[in-house]
Structure formats: C-alpha cells, structure tokens
Amino acid sequence: MYFVYVLRSEVDGRLYKGLTQDIENRLREHNSGKMKSTKGYIPWVLVYQEKIETRVEARKREKYLKSGVGREFLKKYLNT
C-alpha cells in the first residue's frame, strides 16, 4: 500500500507532493529537516492524501499532481 500526499508549508504556503508507504514517518522526516528539498520551509502540514495499491500507480498519480492539470485539481480541492 502506498500513499500519494501533499504537504503545505506554514511558512509560505507552498505545496510539496510525494509518495511513501509510511505517511506519518514521512511527515516527521520532512518536519525534522532531514529532507534537503523541504528543510527551509518547515513546518509542513499534511493537506491531501490518497491510498494507492501499487508503487507504479502511486508514481503515476504523483506525476499527475505535479503536472499543470494536477496543480489545478489541487487548487480547486484545497481552495487556494
């Protein structure tokens, strides 16, 4: 089981999209400063998640959320 997730930085509101098998641990990693790409924007809050069966499908969904159409979807979903 995989999770595709979206985090929002409480510093500037930027979104980060990713995938993991352990969403709680991954959020802790982002907020502890272990992740170079998110370190400067701590704290992060989980704002969206989807449970997906396979890594291949999770990766496809993550790529979608990072695309222009996916960003528009998130904008409407998150009302930002």
Secondary structure, DSSP 8 states (H G I E B T S, - for coil): -EEEEEEEETTT--EEEEEES-HHHHHHHHHHT--TTTGGG--EEEEEEEEES-HHHHHHHHHHHHSHHHHHHHHHHHT-
